[in-house]
Amino acid sequence: MKNAKRDYRQHKRNSALRGIGFDLTFEQWWAIWQQSGQYPNRGRRLGQYVMARKWDSGPYAVDNVEIQQCSENGRTREKRRRFRKINLGAEKVADSLFVLGETSDPLELLCEAEGDSF
């Protein structure tokens, strides 16, 4: 338990340094690890487990974390980066079409591309 409290404090401190919210008490953090059964395998190396935020977004909170293999967390992070890159590109296209008078609303193109409507 002594190491768990140290690991909790370190996780909370590292989150603050990265500008990520940390809304877990020690008891919540510990319960999540205990429930997963992976605390002894916690770490950042291949085959080890991390507490990851869903879609690598939002704070560390009870309803926004899951224990997963470090390699899976890396894949999620890469998917999110690609998604952001695609959306940024789509926003530039939408803005360009708006400037050219091709559409009355730059968001209209984004919604159409995603299958949404106003």
C-alpha positions in Angstrom: 0.0 0.0 0.0 2.9 2.3 0.7 4.1 2.1 -2.9 0.5 2.6 -4.1 0.3 5.9 -2.3 3.6 7.0 -3.8 2.5 5.9 -7.3 -0.8 7.9 -6.8 1.0 11.1 -5.8 3.4 10.7 -8.7 0.5 10.1 -11.2 -1.3 13.2 -9.9 1.9 15.3 -10.1 2.7 14.1 -13.6 -0.9 14.9 -14.7 -0.5 18.5 -13.4 2.8 18.9 -15.2 1.1 17.8 -18.4 -1.9 20.2 -17.8 -4.3 17.3 -17.4 -7.0 17.4 -14.7 -6.9 14.7 -12.0 -10.2 14.2 -10.3 -9.4 11.0 -8.5 -9.0 10.5 -4.7 -6.4 7.9 -3.7 -9.3 5.5 -2.7 -10.9 5.9 -6.2 -7.5 5.5 -8.0 -6.6 2.4 -5.9 -10.1 0.8 -6.4 -9.7 1.1 -10.2 -6.3 -0.6 -10.1 -7.5 -3.3 -7.7 -10.6 -4.0 -9.8 -8.4 -4.4 -12.9 -6.1 -6.8 -11.1 -3.2 -5.2 -13.1 -1.6 -3.1 -10.4 1.4 -5.4 -10.1 1.9 -5.1 -13.9 1.6 -1.3 -13.9 4.2 0.5 -16.1 5.1 2.1 -19.4 6.9 -0.8 -21.0 5.6 -3.3 -23.6 3.1 -5.7 -21.9 2.6 -3.5 -18.9 -0.6 -1.6 -18.0 -1.5 2.1 -17.6 -4.5 4.1 -16.4 -5.6 5.7 -19.6 -8.2 8.4 -20.2 -10.9 7.5 -22.7 -9.9 8.8 -26.1 -6.9 10.4 -24.4 -9.2 13.3 -23.5 -10.6 15.0 -20.4 -9.4 14.6 -16.8 -8.5 11.5 -15.0 -11.9 10.8 -13.4 -13.8 7.7 -12.3 -16.0 7.7 -15.4 -13.2 8.7 -17.8 -10.4 6.1 -17.2 -9.7 2.5 -17.9 -6.8 0.2 -17.3 -5.3 -0.9 -20.6 -2.0 -2.2 -22.0 0.5 0.6 -22.7 0.6 -0.4 -26.3 -3.2 0.0 -26.6 -3.0 3.4 -25.1 -0.4 4.4 -27.7 -2.7 3.3 -30.5 -5.6 5.3 -29.1 -3.4 8.4 -28.9 -2.3 7.9 -32.5 -6.0 7.5 -33.7 -6.9 10.7 -31.9 -4.0 12.6 -33.5 -5.1 11.4 -37.0 -8.7 12.4 -36.2 -7.6 15.9 -35.2 -5.5 16.2 -38.3 -8.3 15.2 -40.6 -10.8 17.6 -38.8 -8.3 20.5 -39.0 -8.0 19.8 -42.8 -11.7 19.7 -43.2 -12.2 23.0 -41.3 -9.7 24.6 -43.7 -11.5 23.3 -46.7 -14.8 24.5 -45.3 -13.4 28.0 -44.5 -12.0 28.2 -48.1 -15.4 27.2 -49.6 -17.1 29.8 -47.5 -14.7 32.5 -48.6 -15.2 31.5 -52.3 -19.0 31.7 -51.8 -19.5 27.9 -52.4 -21.5 27.5 -49.2 -23.3 29.9 -46.9 -21.9 28.3 -43.8 -18.5 26.8 -43.3 -19.9 24.3 -40.8 -22.4 23.0 -43.3 -19.7 21.2 -45.2 -18.4 19.6 -42.0 -21.8 18.4 -41.0 -22.5 17.0 -44.5 -19.2 15.2 -44.5 -20.0 13.6 -41.2 -23.6 12.7 -42.2 -25.2 15.2 -39.9 -27.7 17.9 -40.8 -28.8 21.1 -39.3 
